[in-house]
Amino acid sequence: MHKFSARLAALALLSAAAPALAAGDLLVAPTRVVLDGARGTEVILNNIGAQPATYRISLELRRMTADGRLDDVAPEAANAKETATLAMISYAPRRIVLAPNQPQAIRIGIRPPADLPDGEYRAHMLFRAIPGAAPATATPVREGLSIALTPIYGVTIPIIVRKGSLKAAASLSGVHMVRDKDGPQLAFTLARSGDRSTYGRIRVTRSGIDKPLLEVRGIAAYAEISSRTVALPVDAVVAAKLVGPVKIEYLEDNDAGGGLIAETSAVLR
């Protein structure tokens, strides 16, 4: 009993310390998984709601488009690399029931074939809530059509497998402000080259000001594209501060070293 309690405490600590995604009452950490060896890892799920909840875990294929959107790929439309990705990634369990504030680990491993070519392989793990059965009621049914909508939410994170000595480079260009009915946005083109994806955060700074004017995490350019457009929504206060000369940096996350991937300068209007 002591070991079980200690494990739950460790899982809760990991969930709180790692970057996490939330949807509904489900919290997932970390937000992405990169495997570059034989060892596996764990993803922590935590039910932060007040009621028990059931979740189904599955793997999906998605491809990034030139506007940064991730489109679903049907199994029959998968290419050889995508099919190999699904075959080599293993995980368990595939369905769990979580009590409130109860974390649980999903174990993830890889079984790459001996002749697997060097490269980056990616699938997306979906954690989807399964709605419970609706309680029976004694309310009489009246004439007409009655429709009850039950929201189904989920969280998706990338699972990336890398084999070999892979490299990537990136550049930023065309930085400008967009102001339309959707509100102000900082827009630019993110170009990528090499045999793996890039991932990190965008930081906008100005000379003479200590704190960044804007910092946004989770900016990816996956290996299937050579460039993508990025549009970062900003509120009116931040948009006003961005006017003038700025430096835009694309940086690795701190847990990946925090190194500079690309940078450029612009005068925003």
Summary of the structure (lengths in Angstrom):
residues: 269
radius of gyration: 21.8
end to end distance: 62.0
largest distance: 70.1
contacts: 724
relative contact order: 0.15
helix: 14%
strand: 51%
